[in-house]
């Protein structure tokens, strides 16, 4: 069975769009306040770091209504937002739609991933150049080609900024799956042989939504586990990955703030 069930669905108009949802909220008196020009999506944990630093991050529960916690970076005069999500493609795709409708112009997606190659280590940073679509969301937005890509220009800028902070950065494609506890040795070998570097749960979806809506989006991941050596248990270091993810977030804030100044 194909996803979605109706062939060509990605070409059909929605009967209820993000603009309808936002319009309904506004009629109920909802006011999101200042909408940032750029937004960074993160997944799992960084909301606690942001909440603990009110001198650096201001929480705005009205922006991006739905799952996750929303902050603005004080250093960027409210022009950079940080949307801290749980994991998984559907929720972040819905938030992305709403934020595009509100007028956000550029996006970064910064999360963690598993490494597929045995020479990788937890804490490694990978800038994503494409995603294998082994999830469901992307097929509702664009034609069912095998690979979906981020924005070239913003991806190049993100990689340059990370390298400029003396981070060791690889670049390559990822495998996006909806089933993190159903990754198999056969799949890992298959995608590794195709040159895919990581596995995670969001990239294909956010790349597809951004492409369909015509907004630039780039993504980087930090490895919190390496599952590519199939003869031993995965190498895992969530603490090291979390520290590096926060460093990556700081780079993303600076990048989007500079994009605002250049606009």
C-alpha positions in Angstrom: 0.0 0.0 0.0 1.4 3.4 -1.0 1.4 6.4 1.3 -0.8 8.3 1.1 -3.5 5.8 -0.1 -4.8 8.1 -2.9 -2.2 8.5 -5.6 -1.3 12.1 -6.4 -2.6 13.4 -3.1 0.3 15.9 -2.8 -1.2 17.9 -5.8 -4.6 18.4 -4.2 -5.7 21.4 -2.1 -6.2 21.1 1.6 -9.7 21.6 3.0 -8.3 23.0 6.3 -5.0 24.7 6.1 -2.7 26.3 8.7 -4.1 29.7 7.7 -7.6 28.5 8.8 -6.2 27.4 12.1 -4.4 30.7 12.7 -7.5 32.6 11.6 -9.6 30.7 14.1 -7.2 31.5 16.9 -7.1 35.2 16.1 -10.9 35.4 16.2 -10.7 34.0 19.7 -8.4 36.9 20.8 -5.1 35.1 20.3 -2.1 37.3 19.7 1.3 35.7 19.1 3.2 38.9 19.7 6.3 39.6 17.6 6.9 36.9 15.1 10.7 36.1 14.7 12.1 36.1 11.2 13.9 32.9 11.7 13.1 29.8 13.8 15.2 26.9 15.0 13.5 23.6 15.8 15.2 21.4 18.4 14.1 18.0 19.8 14.2 16.9 23.4 15.8 18.6 26.3 17.0 22.0 25.2 13.8 23.6 26.5 15.1 23.0 30.0 18.4 24.7 29.2 16.5 27.7 27.7 14.1 27.9 30.6 17.0 28.0 33.0 18.5 31.0 31.3 15.9 33.8 31.3 18.6 36.3 30.7 19.3 34.7 27.3 15.9 33.2 26.3 12.4 34.6 26.8 9.6 32.0 26.7 6.6 32.9 24.5 3.8 30.3 25.0 1.6 32.0 22.4 3.9 31.4 19.4 3.7 28.1 17.5 0.6 26.9 19.3 0.7 23.2 19.8 3.3 20.7 21.2 6.6 22.0 22.3 7.9 25.1 24.1 8.7 28.3 22.3 11.5 30.8 23.2 13.0 33.8 21.6 16.8 34.5 21.8 17.3 37.8 23.6 20.6 38.4 21.8 18.7 38.6 18.5 16.2 41.2 19.6 13.3 38.7 19.2 14.2 37.9 15.6 15.2 34.3 16.2 12.9 31.8 17.8 13.6 28.4 19.3 10.8 25.8 19.1 11.6 22.9 21.4 9.7 19.9 20.3 9.5 16.2 21.2 10.6 13.7 18.6 8.8 12.8 15.5 7.8 14.2 12.1 4.0 14.9 12.3 4.2 17.4 15.2 7.1 19.4 13.8 5.5 19.5 10.4 2.3 21.0 11.9 4.3 23.6 13.8 6.3 24.4 10.7 3.1 25.0 8.7 1.8 27.4 11.4 5.0 29.3 11.7 5.2 29.7 7.9 1.7 31.1 8.0 2.6 33.6 10.7 5.4 34.9 8.5 8.6 33.2 9.6 11.1 33.4 6.7 13.9 30.9 7.5 14.3 27.7 9.5 16.9 25.5 11.0 16.3 22.0 12.3 18.9 20.9 14.9 18.6 17.6 16.6 20.3 14.3 17.5 20.7 11.2 15.3 22.2 7.7 15.2 25.3 7.2 13.1 25.3 4.4 10.5 29.1 4.2 10.0 31.4 2.4 12.5 34.1 5.1 12.3 31.7 7.7 13.7 31.6 8.7 17.3 28.9 10.2 19.6 29.2 14.0 19.5 30.0 14.1 15.8 28.1 16.8 13.8 26.6 16.1 10.4 25.1 18.8 8.2 22.3 17.1 6.3 22.2 17.3 2.5 19.2 15.1 1.8 16.9 12.6 3.4 15.7 9.1 2.5 11.9 9.2 3.0 11.1 6.2 5.2 8.3 8.1 7.0 4.8 9.2 6.1 4.6 13.0 6.3 6.7 13.9 3.2 4.4 12.0 0.8 1.5 14.2 1.6 3.5 17.3 0.4 5.7 16.4 -2.6 6.0 13.8 -5.3 7.2 10.3 -4.1 10.8 10.6 -5.2 13.4 8.8 -3.1 15.4 11.7 -1.8 14.3 15.2 -0.6 16.8 18.0 0.0 17.1 21.1 2.2 17.8 24.6 0.9 21.3 24.6 -0.7 22.2 28.2 0.3 21.2 27.9 3.9 22.8 24.5 4.2 26.1 25.9 3.0 25.9 28.8 5.4 25.2 26.5 8.3 28.1 24.3 7.5 30.5 27.3 7.1 29.4 28.7 10.5 29.9 25.3 12.2 33.3 24.9 10.7 34.2 28.5 11.7 33.5 27.5 15.3 36.2 24.8 15.0 33.7 22.0 14.9 34.5 18.9 13.0 31.6 18.6 10.6 30.7 16.0 8.1 28.0 16.4 5.4 25.7 13.8 3.9 22.3 12.3 3.8 20.1 10.8 6.5 17.5 8.1 6.7 14.3 9.4 8.3 12.1 6.7 9.9 8.9 6.7 11.9 9.8 3.6 13.8 13.0 4.0 16.0 12.7 0.6 17.6 12.3 -1.2 14.2 15.6 -0.3 12.7 17.2 -3.5 11.4 20.7 -4.7 10.5 19.5 -5.2 6.9 18.4 -1.6 6.6 21.5 -0.2 8.3 23.7 -2.1 5.8 21.6 -1.1 2.9 21.6 2.6 3.7 25.3 2.6 4.7 26.2 1.0 1.4 24.3 3.9 -0.3 26.4 6.4 1.6 23.8 7.5 4.1 25.4 8.8 7.3 22.7 9.0 9.9 19.2 7.9 11.0 16.6 10.2 12.7 12.9 11.0 12.7 12.3 14.5 11.3 14.5 15.6 8.4 12.5 14.2 5.4 9.3 15.7 6.7 10.6 19.2 7.4 12.5 19.3 4.1 9.3 18.3 2.2 7.1 20.9 4.0 9.7 23.6 3.4 10.0 22.7 -0.2 6.2 22.6 -0.7 5.8 26.0 1.0 8.8 27.7 -0.6 10.8 28.6 2.5 14.5 27.9 3.1 15.3 25.3 5.7 18.6 23.6 6.7 19.4 20.9 9.2 22.3 19.5 11.2 22.4 16.6 13.7 24.7 15.6 16.5 25.2 11.9 16.9 24.1 10.5 20.3 24.7 6.9 19.3 26.5 5.0 16.6 24.7 1.9 15.4 26.7 1.1 12.3 29.0 -1.6 13.8 26.6 -4.5 13.8 29.0 -6.8 15.7 28.7 -5.0 19.0 26.3 -2.9 21.0 25.7 0.7 19.9 28.2 3.3 21.2 26.1 5.9 23.1 26.9 9.2 24.8 23.8 11.3 25.3 25.6 13.8 27.6 28.3 14.6 25.0 25.7 14.9 22.3 23.6 17.3 24.3 26.5 19.6 25.0 27.4 19.7 21.3 23.8 20.2 20.4 23.7 23.3 22.6 26.9 24.6 20.9 25.2 24.0 17.6 22.1 25.9 18.7 24.3 28.9 19.5 25.7 28.8 16.0 22.2 28.6 14.6 21.1 31.6 16.6 24.0 33.7 15.3 23.4 32.6 11.7 19.7 33.5 11.7 20.4 36.8 13.5 22.9 37.7 10.8 20.4 36.8 8.1 17.9 39.2 9.7 20.5 42.0 9.7 21.3 41.3 6.0 17.6 41.2 4.9 
